[in-house]
Amino acid sequence: MKTKKILLNALLLLAAFAIFEDAMAQCAMCNETARTATEGKNENAIALNNGILYLMVLPYIMLAIIGFLWWKYGRKKKNQNIASQ
């Protein structure tokens, strides 16, 4: 049973590396396209850069909202427990 678990983890790790390599190749291509196009103030390159920033910032905003709500409701529940005792 333990060897099956190790083998499964190794297979998943290998698959993750294969996917990561393809993803990095695409990032390099987008990066180079944006870099060469921004030298001439190309509108497509500016839109590409704005899209990258949007995709980068959105998960952090969602994480901050979830963290704030977790903190707020956890604090509220803690205060209710203290008041009921």
N, C-alpha and C positions, 0 to 999 in steps of 0.2 A: 504493500500500500504506500509506503514511504517513497519507494523508487518511482511509482507512478506519479506522485505529487511532484517530485524533483524533475522528472521528465516533462511533465506538463508545464511547469514553471520555465524550464529551459526553452521549450517550444514557444511559449508566449513571449519570452524575452527576444528570441530570434525573430519572431514576426514583428515585434515592436521596432527592432533595429532596421528591418527591411522597409517598413513604412516610414520611419524617420529619415532614411536616406533619400527616398523619393520626395518627401516634403522639403527637405533642405535644398534639393536641386531646384525645386520650383521657387523657393524663396530667393535663391541666388539669381534666377532669371528675372524675377519681378524687380529685385533690387537693382540689377544692372540696367534694366529698361527705364526705371524711374530715374536713375542717376544720369543716364545719357540724355534723357528727354528734358530734364529740368534745366539743363544748361541753356536751352533755347526758350525757356519759359513756355513749354508746351502745356496746354490746358489738360490734356489727358494724363500727363504725369502728375500734375497737381491734384487731379481728382483721384488718381491711384494712391498718392501719399495720404490724402485725406481719408480714403477708405481704409487704409492700413491703420491709421491712428484711431479711427472709429472702432474697428475690430479689436484693437488692443485695449482701449479704454473701457468698453462696455462690460467685460467680465469683472473688472475691478469695481465698477459702480454697482453691479449686481451683488457682488460679494460684500460691499460696504453696507448696502441696504439690508441684506440678510443678517449680517452681523449686528447692525443697529437694532433690528426687530428682535433678534434673539436676546440681546442685552436688555432691551426695554421690557419684554415680557418676562424674562427671568428675574429682573429686579422687582417687577410688579408682583409676581408670584411669591418671591421671598418676603416682601413687605406684608402680603396677606397672611403668610404663615406665621410671621412674627406677631401680627395683630391678633390672630386667632388663639394664640397661646396665652 
